[in-house]
Amino acid sequence: MRSASFIVDADIHNAIDKLQDLLPYLPKVWHQQWLESGIGVHGQYYSPVGVLRQDAKPDNGATPGSDPQFVLQHYMEPFGIDYGILTGGGEQGLSLHADPDYANAVAAAFNDWLADHWLSVSPKFKGSIQINHSDPAEAVKEIDRMGPHPGMVQVVMGSGARMPYGNRFYHPIYEAAERNGLPVAIHPGTEGKGISGAPTPAGYPTRYMEWHNILPANFMTHINSLVCEGVFEKYRKLKFVAIEGGIAWLPHLMWRMDKNYKALRDTTPWLKRLPSEYIVEHVRVTTQPIEEPKQPEHLLQIFQMMHAEQIAMFSSDYPHWDFDNPKVVLRNLPQKLKERILGDNAAELYGFPIPEMPKEAGPA
């Protein structure tokens, strides 16, 4: 019998406090560039509310999300989080750096630092392998290098890219992920940065709110591309996770793709099923930032339309400003559906055991 309060958080942001912390893992040739420029990919919109929660700052004044013990004590233990998927602090921007050698070196350094400073601290922490998706050959090597680590549970890429992710350019990454039994996840925040194109099909928004509102457009683009390019027919065990892109847009995309497939299937002869069927089998989405309609029952209808009992996973985005509280965010959902989203779907994806309810003591 499953635990009634089993929770997996599919998006916790862990960060390096000081740039110097990465130097032991980075070849010396890159030290000066790292210390002077860091990730070195620019284009972020200004947020008047900041990005990080100030109450998530450790007592020593370090960067929020940089102290694993504080994350355990401040968030995971009080909120009853059984496992937390660490997605990093913006390293996905490395894929949009003009110098692929620098990006590859820093991504590998982050992975080694993550294993030493987080995955070794608690079995509750699970890692995401950072790669430079703009250099698939080297990304494959990094996946094969870190994939056997028992604490690494997925590969993560930024949702900002130079071309949609169904393109065959990226297929070696999916082959390596499938070979290592790892899902591939994307995370927003890199749209419009570095060598990527404009953050929207219509160009550049003016302000942070505009940019933040329209992020799901990139997720729609990539999922549409993955299905239509036949990625899930080619890699039939691959799972793809769309992190921090919201959820309400997915039913519309599924309906539109199915409608067009009926008339245009000759252009995608490799597809054997409706596009929505590939999405339900291969795509997973996370709840944060969850949409908040005026009538809560409308959100439940959206969940039903998208088969949330199979594909939706809880995420908090801790320690970012728009953090979603696991004790509040799904309170209006039926209990069984809530259990699936809070923990069971992620446990099935990542292979986590679900703790059992303690048995009541019998008569003496």
Buried (B, 14 or more C-beta within 10 A) or exposed (E): EEBEBBBBBBBBBBBBBEBEEBBEBBEEEBBEBBBEEBBBBEBBBEBEEEBBBEEBBBEEEBBBBBBBEBBBEBBBEEBEBBBBBBBBBBBBBBBBBEBBBBBBBBBBBBBBBBBEBBBEBBEBBBBBBBBBBBBBEBBBBBBEEBBEBEBBBBBBBBBBBBBBBBBEBBBBBBBBBBBBEBBBBBBBBBBBBBBBBEBBEEEBBEEBEEBBEBBBBBBBBBBBBBBBBBBBBBBEEBBBBBBBBBBBBBBEBBEBBBEBBEEEEEEBEEBEBBBBBBBBBBBBBBBBBBEEEEEEEEBBEBBEBBBBBEBBBBBBBBBBEBBBEBEEBBEEBEEEBBBBBBBBBBBBBBEBEBEEEEEEEEEE
